[in-house]
Amino acid sequence: MRFSRVLVTGGAGFIGSHLVERLLEAGIDTVVLDDLSVGKRENVPTNATFIEGDVRDPHAVSAAMSGVQGVFHLAARVSIRASVEGFYGDAETNLMGTLNVLRCCATARVNKLVYASSMAVYADSPRPVPIPESYDTVPLSPYGVAKLACERYVRLVATQAGFQSVALRYFNTYGPRQTFTPYVGVITIFIRRLFLGEAPVIYGDGEQCRDFVYVGDVANATLLAMQSDVSGEVLNVGSGAGTTVNRIATLLCHRLDPTIRPQHVAEHAGEVRNSIADIRKAQRLLHYDPQERLEDRIDEIIAWNRQTSPEAGRGGQE
Ligand SMILES: NC(=O)c1ccc[n+]([C@@H]2O[C@H](COP(=O)([O-])OP(=O)(O)OC[C@H]3O[C@@H](n4cnc5c(N)ncnc54)[C@H](O)[C@@H]3O)[C@@H](O)[C@H]2O)c1
């Protein structure tokens, strides 16, 4: 499918801004709608059209969709913990904001919507390793409930309104411009502790495994989902490989301060043991082929955190 103009909601955020770069590189005219609640204006390349606005606002979304053939809906409040503390606020943006985007897609007669869902839709242990898309969906958080509901709304409304849709379940995405909150991104959290000369804190034995996928690979998968003729599908987007929290801590201590040893504390009750994406469906349908290994990207992530973190320079060494 060919697109000359697309909209990226949440395009001033972490994953969205990398996607915008890919789209512009591909010569696609790109509009960004973001309320800058988390994202930054400087994340958006100057050759994209930027509109500051809220995905819950029908006028802002309709205006942003003018003349676009494809919509990437990434804008969201991205915190599982915050959703537990305030499920209503989470649903206002993540559920109602998505329904507003869907409603506007139907009116604007776009050709396709790609929706950013999450691994947070999956049921707890015992999880298969890796997790296929067919695995049980019993979200453990309001954030996951809203993501799952939106996947279903997206497919239903798109089918009824006659446009294509794909939902992508992103796994733990890492890379430059990752938003720093205490709840997001163990890699960033460990780096910033090490900048302060403090030990990374590992809950439990550290052998819990996560699928860390580089943001450039996620952006590629998202672009492929738009360009392919695949529709009505839900696809995992990860690296397909697991990395233990111990491995990440060792890698970062080695790079930043080999004298520091990670500190183990009691495990978090209910923490998922393994969360690794089965990516064979995305490989088959989208020809998705993740290229990046954490070991090869770690210096880039450290350098980016060094530039942007207030903790950098106050402690630690390289
Ligand atoms: N980062 C991950 O590991 C991960 C994993 C699974 C799913 N996801 C999903 O991917 C998408 C992008 O996540 P991210 O990591 O880039 O997060 P992010 O917070 O960096 O980006 C989200 C963007 O949405 C914007 N936004 C929030 N509320 C808005 C509103 N009401 N109106 C307009 N804009 C609004 C924010 O300002 C921000 O720029 C989200 O939908 C998230 O749920 C991310």
The ligand as an SDF file (V2000), in Angstrom:
LIG
                    3D

 44 48  0  0  0  0  0  0  0  0999 V2000
    8.0660    1.8670   25.4530 N   0  0  0  0  0  0  0  0  0  0  0  0
    7.6630    0.6100   25.5110 C   0  0  0  0  0  0  0  0  0  0  0  0
    8.4510   -0.2880   25.9010 O   0  0  0  0  0  0  0  0  0  0  0  0
    6.2620    0.2350   25.0940 C   0  0  0  0  0  0  0  0  0  0  0  0
    5.8530   -1.1100   25.2670 C   0  0  0  0  0  0  0  0  0  0  0  0
    4.5660   -1.4650   24.8830 C   0  0  0  0  0  0  0  0  0  0  0  0
    3.7130   -0.5410   24.2870 C   0  0  0  0  0  0  0  0  0  0  0  0
    4.1340    0.7550   24.1440 N   0  0  0  0  0  0  0  0  0  0  0  0
    3.1750    1.7060   23.5200 C   0  0  0  0  0  0  0  0  0  0  0  0
    3.8460    2.4230   22.4930 O   0  0  0  0  0  0  0  0  0  0  0  0
    3.3180    3.7500   22.4110 C   0  0  0  0  0  0  0  0  0  0  0  0
    4.4540    4.7740   22.5020 C   0  0  0  0  0  0  0  0  0  0  0  0
    5.1010    4.6210   23.7630 O   0  0  0  0  0  0  0  0  0  0  0  0
    6.4470    5.4020   24.1480 P   0  0  0  0  0  0  0  0  0  0  0  0
    7.2860    4.4650   24.9230 O   0  0  0  0  0  0  0  0  0  0  0  0
    6.9930    6.0580   22.9500 O   0  0  0  0  0  0  0  0  0  0  0  0
    5.8730    6.4460   25.1960 O   0  0  0  0  0  0  0  0  0  0  0  0
    6.0490    8.0470   25.2950 P   0  0  0  0  0  0  0  0  0  0  0  0
    5.4130    8.4580   26.5840 O   0  0  0  0  0  0  0  0  0  0  0  0
    7.4500    8.4490   25.0350 O   0  0  0  0  0  0  0  0  0  0  0  0
    5.1460    8.5480   24.0690 O   0  0  0  0  0  0  0  0  0  0  0  0
    3.7480    8.7540   24.1820 C   0  0  0  0  0  0  0  0  0  0  0  0
    3.4470   10.1350   23.6110 C   0  0  0  0  0  0  0  0  0  0  0  0
    2.0390   10.3700   23.7000 O   0  0  0  0  0  0  0  0  0  0  0  0
    1.8450   11.7330   24.0690 C   0  0  0  0  0  0  0  0  0  0  0  0
    0.5200   11.8290   24.7020 N   0  0  0  0  0  0  0  0  0  0  0  0
    0.1300   11.3530   25.9040 C   0  0  0  0  0  0  0  0  0  0  0  0
   -1.1680   11.6550   26.1140 N   0  0  0  0  0  0  0  0  0  0  0  0
   -1.6010   12.3470   25.0270 C   0  0  0  0  0  0  0  0  0  0  0  0
   -2.8340   12.9280   24.6480 C   0  0  0  0  0  0  0  0  0  0  0  0
   -3.9100   12.8420   25.4550 N   0  0  0  0  0  0  0  0  0  0  0  0
   -2.9220   13.5500   23.4620 N   0  0  0  0  0  0  0  0  0  0  0  0
   -1.8490   13.6510   22.6350 C   0  0  0  0  0  0  0  0  0  0  0  0
   -0.6430   13.1100   22.9330 N   0  0  0  0  0  0  0  0  0  0  0  0
   -0.5310   12.4730   24.1180 C   0  0  0  0  0  0  0  0  0  0  0  0
    2.9890   12.0560   25.0160 C   0  0  0  0  0  0  0  0  0  0  0  0
    3.2690   13.4330   25.1300 O   0  0  0  0  0  0  0  0  0  0  0  0
    4.1360   11.2740   24.3870 C   0  0  0  0  0  0  0  0  0  0  0  0
    4.8540   12.0820   23.4750 O   0  0  0  0  0  0  0  0  0  0  0  0
    2.2910    3.8810   23.5310 C   0  0  0  0  0  0  0  0  0  0  0  0
    1.0050    3.6660   22.9920 O   0  0  0  0  0  0  0  0  0  0  0  0
    2.6620    2.7530   24.4800 C   0  0  0  0  0  0  0  0  0  0  0  0
    1.5430    2.3210   25.2250 O   0  0  0  0  0  0  0  0  0  0  0  0
    5.3750    1.1710   24.5290 C   0  0  0  0  0  0  0  0  0  0  0  0
  1  2  1  0
  2  3  2  0
  2  4  1  0
  4  5  1  0
  4 44  2  0
  5  6  2  0
  6  7  1  0
  7  8  2  0
  8  9  1  0
  8 44  1  0
  9 10  1  0
  9 42  1  0
 10 11  1  0
 11 12  1  0
 11 40  1  0
 12 13  1  0
 13 14  1  0
 14 15  2  0
 14 16  1  0
 14 17  1  0
 17 18  1  0
 18 19  2  0
 18 20  1  0
 18 21  1  0
 21 22  1  0
 22 23  1  0
 23 24  1  0
 23 38  1  0
 24 25  1  0
 25 26  1  0
 25 36  1  0
 26 27  1  0
 26 35  1  0
 27 28  2  0
 28 29  1  0
 29 30  1  0
 29 35  2  0
 30 31  1  0
 30 32  2  0
 32 33  1  0
 33 34  2  0
 34 35  1  0
 36 37  1  0
 36 38  1  0
 38 39  1  0
 40 41  1  0
 40 42  1  0
 42 43  1  0
M  CHG  2   8   1  16  -1
M  END
$$$$
